[in-house]
Amino acid sequence: MGNLEEQFGAADRNGDGRIDIKEYTAWKGATLGRALTADDLDKVFADFIAADTDEDGTLAFTEFETIAGD
């Protein structure tokens, strides 16, 4: 699906340079190519919270790259 910069750009739908949980969830579903299950959503939320090291509710590129390959 491209390099990390391309993936980040695809996930950052509003182009503000940050990814919120809604954008991350949509991106994750698109990368999996299917609707997310309840278990998927649990993992998505857990990963997002763990990666959001500055606790601002969004992911910068450096935070995104820690979980993008999962």
C-alpha atoms as one frame of an Amber mdcrd trajectory, in Angstrom:
protein
   0.000   0.000   0.000   2.926   2.353  -0.451   5.506   3.760   1.881   4.691
   5.166   5.300   4.420   8.742   4.059   1.841   7.670   1.451  -0.055   5.644
   4.047  -0.052   8.583   6.437  -1.337  10.856   3.683  -4.105   8.370   2.856
  -5.122   8.154   6.516  -5.002  11.937   7.037  -8.215  12.544   5.133  -8.638
  16.195   6.102  -4.990  17.022   5.377  -4.234  18.671   8.711  -1.060  16.647
   9.316  -2.629  14.673  12.178  -4.750  11.510  12.223  -7.685  11.259  14.593
  -9.283   8.007  15.710 -11.982   8.188  13.045  -9.402   8.628  10.277  -7.216
   5.850  11.708 -10.166   3.457  11.957 -11.188   4.149   8.342  -7.585   3.714
   7.164  -7.198   0.444   9.045 -10.407  -0.925   7.518  -9.199   0.087   4.057
  -5.810  -1.566   4.553  -7.492  -4.775   5.694  -9.917  -4.606   2.792 -12.936
  -5.482   4.885 -15.249  -4.241   7.582 -13.676  -4.229  11.025 -14.890  -6.747
  13.573 -15.352  -5.982  17.256 -11.963  -7.578  17.934 -10.378  -5.440  15.206
 -11.885  -2.313  16.744 -10.561  -3.247  20.186  -7.055  -3.567  18.700  -7.423
  -0.339  16.683  -8.392   1.646  19.776  -5.694   0.056  21.934  -3.023   0.705
  19.297  -4.176   4.292  18.802  -4.129   5.069  22.528  -0.689   3.473  22.943
   0.745   5.386  19.964  -0.700   8.765  21.021   2.266   9.543  23.250   1.488
  13.257  23.584  -2.112  12.363  24.521  -3.700  14.986  22.276  -6.195  12.599
  20.667  -4.412  12.572  17.309  -1.387  10.904  15.758   1.494  12.789  14.209
   3.589  10.955  11.624   6.150   9.845  14.218   3.380   8.321  16.342   1.674
   6.753  13.316   4.831   5.030  12.139   5.057   3.073  15.413   1.818   1.210
  14.603   1.353   1.503  10.829   2.898  -1.880  10.130   0.717  -3.805  12.589
